[in-house]
Amino acid sequence: MEIYEHHTEKRIETREHYTYLINILIGAYNAGKLPEIKDIIIEPEYGYVASIKYNSGEHRVLYGHDPGFNSGSAEQLANDKGYTKFLLRENGIDCARGSEFLLPWWADMLRQSDRQQFNHSMRDTKEALGYIDESLGFPVYIKPSRGSQGVGVARVETAEELDKLLNQYNEERVKVAVIEEELKMPDYRILVFDDEVVNAYERRPFSVKGDGVSNLEQLIDLKHKTLVDSGRDIHFERQLPIIMNKLGKMGLSMTDIIPKGTDVRLMDISNLSAGGTPVDVGEVMHQRWRDLAVRVARIFDLRICGVDLACKDITQSDSEYGVIEVNATPGAKQFMASGVAQQEKLEDIFVKFFRTL
């Protein structure tokens, strides 16, 4: 273990394999921005865990991308998309219409348990197609009830695509699938800390712009390289099948040359980890959406959270909307790497986090 005390002149060395959160902590500490902190312990081999000791004697633990502000039960609840939707609905907050379905392997296990064997309200994915036909209609969005960064999330347009995805989920041992209607509205992330909105931005899906010369494969490679060079942690190898499927539906191939100025949207999700682009909306967002995000954070008993919001017009108070998800450990690395101004903004926010007990 490495222990650093603020009253010494020894500086903490940042390391590439440390999490971005710990490296931000180190940078702020070295710059003298954290006078409340007495010492810091960092696990050096992986740089995934740190302990902060304050002058008051209080401690805070950082684990991965979790800054240590929320309770375990609050985080567990927010990390479950099915229970999240339940709590939102019960509190009168609009969210996408949808329901949860057990994957067959998990349903079989639960039905053998003493506690659940007489629970006849459980629904498995064999009922999913009927539910979609009767209640939603295609297209729908399907996602694992637990997960992050858009992994496993898909826009499904046909019964064949539904069957293929649910079989994949079952093989991957996903326990519960969330199926919900498509919200055809812009997607926003609103970051809340201690009842205050500290950041808000629109998330635009990964796309490329044609130059009249390069084919799609070249445009995608260039965009990917630009994102990685800027510090974005983008792994397109797991997104490529989704991109190829999207291109097929649009009647395009990797060898097609896109006319100059033409935008081609390549993803159905807007997560920054999937190549999405953030556009700051903090100055134009109506107060109603600030109040809504703070209310959601209070309902879930979260000191820090990211509220993902679909909203037709973020500048208007009476706009159509739906809360998509609530994130108890909202990652900021992708946003920070999208520009110098964004990095400075998030660093200031994290300094505020670390100075607060």
C-alpha positions in Angstrom: 0.0 0.0 0.0 1.1 3.6 -0.6 0.3 6.2 2.0 0.6 10.0 1.3 0.4 12.7 3.9 -0.6 16.2 3.0 1.8 17.8 5.5 4.8 16.3 3.8 6.3 17.7 0.6 6.1 14.3 -1.2 3.8 14.5 -4.2 1.6 11.6 -5.3 2.5 10.2 -8.7 -0.3 9.5 -11.1 -0.2 6.2 -13.0 -1.8 5.2 -16.3 -3.4 2.1 -14.9 -5.1 4.0 -12.0 -8.8 4.8 -12.5 -9.5 8.3 -13.9 -11.2 9.0 -10.5 -8.1 8.3 -8.5 -5.9 10.2 -10.9 -8.2 13.2 -10.6 -7.9 12.9 -6.8 -4.2 12.8 -7.0 -4.1 15.8 -9.3 -6.3 17.9 -7.1 -4.3 16.8 -4.0 -1.0 17.8 -5.6 -2.4 21.1 -6.6 -3.3 22.0 -3.0 -7.1 22.0 -3.8 -8.0 19.5 -1.1 -6.8 21.0 2.3 -9.4 18.9 4.1 -7.5 15.7 3.3 -4.8 14.5 5.7 -3.6 11.4 3.8 -4.5 9.0 1.0 -3.9 5.3 0.7 -3.8 3.8 -2.8 -3.7 0.1 -3.8 -0.8 0.4 -6.3 -1.0 -2.8 -8.3 -4.3 -2.1 -10.0 -5.1 1.4 -8.8 -8.7 0.5 -8.3 -9.1 1.2 -4.6 -8.2 4.3 -2.5 -8.9 5.4 1.0 -9.1 9.1 2.0 -8.5 10.3 5.5 -9.8 13.7 6.4 -8.4 16.1 9.0 -11.6 15.6 10.9 -10.8 11.9 11.3 -13.5 10.8 8.8 -12.7 8.3 6.0 -14.0 7.8 2.5 -13.3 4.8 0.3 -13.1 5.0 -3.5 -13.8 1.7 -5.3 -13.4 1.7 -9.1 -15.5 4.6 -10.4 -17.6 4.8 -7.2 -16.6 7.9 -5.2 -18.1 6.5 -2.0 -21.1 8.8 -1.4 -24.1 6.5 -1.8 -25.3 3.7 0.4 -25.1 0.1 -0.8 -28.8 -0.5 -0.9 -29.5 2.7 -2.8 -26.8 1.7 -5.4 -28.2 -1.8 -5.7 -31.7 -0.5 -6.3 -30.6 2.1 -8.9 -28.4 -0.5 -10.7 -31.5 -2.7 -11.3 -33.4 -1.2 -14.3 -36.6 -3.1 -13.5 -36.9 -1.9 -9.9 -35.9 1.6 -11.0 -38.8 1.8 -13.4 -41.1 0.5 -10.6 -40.0 3.2 -8.2 -40.3 5.9 -10.8 -43.8 4.9 -11.8 -44.9 4.7 -8.1 -43.7 8.2 -7.6 -45.6 9.6 -10.7 -42.5 10.1 -12.8 -42.9 9.3 -16.5 -40.7 6.6 -18.0 -40.9 4.4 -21.0 -43.8 1.8 -21.0 -42.4 -1.6 -20.6 -42.0 -4.7 -18.4 -39.4 -7.2 -17.2 -39.0 -10.8 -18.2 -37.0 -13.6 -16.6 -34.6 -15.5 -18.9 -35.5 -19.2 -19.0 -32.4 -20.5 -17.1 -33.1 -18.0 -14.2 -36.9 -18.6 -14.2 -36.2 -22.3 -13.8 -33.9 -21.7 -10.9 -36.4 -19.4 -9.1 -39.3 -21.8 -9.5 -37.3 -24.4 -7.6 -36.7 -22.1 -4.6 -38.8 -22.4 -1.5 -39.6 -18.7 -1.5 -40.6 -18.3 -5.2 -42.1 -21.7 -6.1 -45.7 -20.4 -5.5 -45.1 -17.0 -7.1 -47.3 -17.3 -10.2 -46.8 -13.7 -11.2 -43.3 -14.4 -12.6 -43.0 -13.9 -16.4 -40.3 -15.4 -18.5 -39.2 -14.4 -22.0 -41.5 -16.9 -23.6 -44.3 -14.3 -23.1 -42.2 -11.4 -24.4 -43.5 -11.5 -28.0 -47.1 -11.6 -27.0 -46.5 -8.7 -24.6 -44.9 -6.6 -27.4 -47.7 -7.4 -29.9 -50.4 -6.5 -27.4 -48.9 -3.6 -25.5 -46.1 -1.9 -27.3 -45.5 -2.9 -30.9 -42.2 -3.0 -32.7 -39.6 -1.4 -32.5 -38.7 -1.9 -28.9 -35.6 -1.4 -26.8 -34.3 -4.4 -24.9 -31.6 -4.3 -22.2 -30.3 -6.5 -19.3 -31.8 -5.3 -16.1 -28.3 -4.9 -14.7 -25.5 -3.5 -16.7 -23.9 -0.2 -17.8 -22.3 1.7 -20.7 -25.0 0.4 -23.1 -23.6 -3.1 -23.1 -26.2 -5.5 -24.4 -28.8 -2.8 -25.2 -30.5 -3.3 -28.6 -33.2 -1.8 -30.7 -35.3 -4.7 -31.9 -37.6 -4.5 -34.9 -38.9 -8.0 -35.6 -39.8 -11.2 -33.8 -36.7 -12.9 -35.4 -34.4 -10.2 -33.9 -36.2 -10.6 -30.5 -35.7 -14.4 -30.5 -32.0 -14.1 -31.4 -31.3 -11.5 -28.7 -33.1 -13.3 -26.0 -31.3 -16.5 -26.8 -28.0 -14.6 -26.6 -29.0 -13.2 -23.2 -29.9 -16.7 -22.0 -26.5 -18.1 -23.1 -24.7 -15.1 -21.4 -26.7 -15.9 -18.2 -28.5 -12.5 -18.1 -31.1 -13.0 -15.4 -33.8 -10.4 -16.4 -34.5 -8.6 -19.6 -36.2 -5.2 -19.7 -38.4 -4.6 -22.7 -39.7 -1.1 -23.3 -41.1 1.2 -25.9 -38.9 3.4 -28.1 -38.8 7.1 -26.9 -38.2 9.1 -30.0 -36.7 12.1 -28.2 -33.2 13.5 -27.6 -31.3 11.8 -24.8 -29.7 13.7 -21.9 -27.6 13.0 -18.8 -28.1 15.2 -15.8 -25.6 14.8 -13.0 -26.8 15.5 -9.4 -24.7 15.9 -6.3 -26.3 16.7 -2.9 -29.5 18.1 -4.3 -27.8 20.3 -6.9 -27.4 19.8 -10.7 -23.7 20.1 -11.4 -23.7 19.0 -15.1 -26.1 18.4 -17.9 -25.5 17.4 -21.5 -27.2 15.9 -24.5 -25.8 12.5 -25.7 -25.8 12.1 -29.5 -25.3 8.7 -31.0 -22.1 7.7 -32.8 -22.2 9.0 -36.3 -19.9 9.9 -39.2 -20.0 12.7 -41.7 -19.3 12.0 -45.4 -16.6 13.8 -47.3 -17.5 12.6 -50.8 -14.2 10.6 -51.0 -13.9 8.2 -48.1 -15.9 5.0 -47.8 -17.8 4.2 -44.6 -15.1 1.9 -43.3 -12.5 4.7 -43.6 -14.8 7.2 -42.0 -15.5 4.9 -39.0 -11.8 4.1 -38.6 -10.9 7.8 -38.6 -13.7 8.7 -36.1 -12.6 5.8 -33.9 -9.0 6.9 -34.0 -10.0 10.5 -33.2 -11.9 9.4 -30.1 -9.2 7.1 -28.8 -6.5 9.7 -29.4 -8.5 12.2 -27.3 -8.6 9.7 -24.4 -12.0 8.2 -25.0 -12.1 4.5 -24.0 -14.1 3.1 -27.0 -14.1 -0.6 -27.8 -15.7 -0.9 -31.2 -14.9 -4.6 -31.6 -18.0 -5.3 -29.5 -20.1 -2.6 -31.3 -19.1 -3.6 -34.9 -21.8 -6.3 -35.3 -24.4 -3.7 -34.2 -23.0 -1.2 -36.7 -23.0 -3.8 -39.5 -26.7 -4.6 -38.7 -27.6 -0.9 -38.7 -25.9 -0.4 -42.0 -27.7 -3.4 -43.5 -31.1 -2.0 -42.5 -30.2 1.3 -44.2 -29.1 -0.5 -47.3 -25.4 0.6 -46.9 -22.1 -1.3 -46.7 -18.6 -0.5 -45.5 -17.5 0.2 -49.1 -20.0 2.8 -49.8 -18.8 6.4 -50.3 -20.9 8.9 -48.4 -21.7 12.2 -50.0 -20.0 15.3 -48.6 -21.8 16.7 -45.6 -24.1 13.7 -45.1 -24.4 12.4 -41.6 -24.8 8.6 -41.1 -26.0 7.5 -37.7 -24.4 4.2 -36.8 -25.8 3.4 -33.4 -29.2 3.2 -31.8 -27.8 4.1 -28.3 -26.2 7.3 -27.3 -23.9 6.2 -24.5 -20.6 8.0 -24.6 -18.8 4.7 -24.0 -20.3 3.6 -27.4 -18.9 6.6 -29.2 -21.7 9.1 -28.4 -21.0 12.9 -28.5 -21.8 15.1 -25.5 -23.3 18.6 -26.0 -23.5 20.8 -22.9 -27.1 22.0 -22.2 -26.5 23.4 -18.7 -27.2 27.0 -19.8 -30.4 26.3 -21.7 -32.1 23.5 -19.7 -35.3 24.6 -18.1 -35.5 24.6 -14.3 -38.2 22.0 -14.4 -35.7 19.3 -15.5 -33.2 20.4 -12.8 -36.0 20.0 -10.2 -37.0 16.6 -11.6 -33.4 15.2 -11.5 -33.0 16.4 -7.9 -36.3 14.8 -7.0 -35.3 11.5 -8.6 -32.0 11.5 -6.6 -34.0 12.1 -3.4 -36.4 9.3 -4.2 -33.6 6.8 -4.7 -31.7 8.2 -1.6 -28.6 9.0 -3.8 -26.2 11.8 -2.9 -24.6 11.5 -6.4 -26.3 10.1 -9.5 -26.8 10.5 -13.2 -30.4 10.8 -14.4 -30.8 9.7 -18.0 -33.7 11.7 -19.5 -35.4 11.6 -22.9 -37.0 15.0 -23.5 -38.6 16.5 -26.6 -37.4 20.0 -25.8 -35.1 20.5 -22.8 -35.6 24.3 -22.9 -39.4 24.0 -22.2 -41.1 23.2 -19.0 -44.1 21.4 -20.6 -42.2 19.2 -22.9 -42.9 15.5 -23.3 -40.3 13.4 -21.4 -39.4 10.0 -19.9 -36.7 9.0 -17.4 -34.7 6.3 -19.0 -32.4 5.2 -16.2 -30.8 6.3 -12.9 -27.1 5.7 -12.5 -25.7 5.5 -9.0 -22.1 5.6 -10.2 -22.2 7.8 -13.3 -18.9 7.5 -15.2 -17.4 10.8 -16.3 -14.3 9.6 -18.2 -15.9 9.8 -21.6 -17.3 13.2 -21.0 -13.9 14.5 -19.7 -12.1 13.2 -22.8 -14.4 15.0 -25.2 -12.7 18.3 -24.8 -10.5 20.6 -22.6 -13.5 22.6 -21.3 -15.3 19.4 -20.4 -12.3 18.0 -18.6 -11.8 21.2 -16.5 -15.5 21.3 -15.7 -15.6 17.7 -14.4 -12.3 18.2 -12.5 -13.9 21.1 -10.7 -16.9 19.0 -9.9 -14.8 16.2 -8.5 -12.8 18.6 -6.3 -16.2 19.6 -4.8 -17.0 15.9 -4.3 -13.7 15.2 -2.5 -14.0 18.2 -0.2 -17.4 17.2 0.9 -18.0 14.7 3.7 
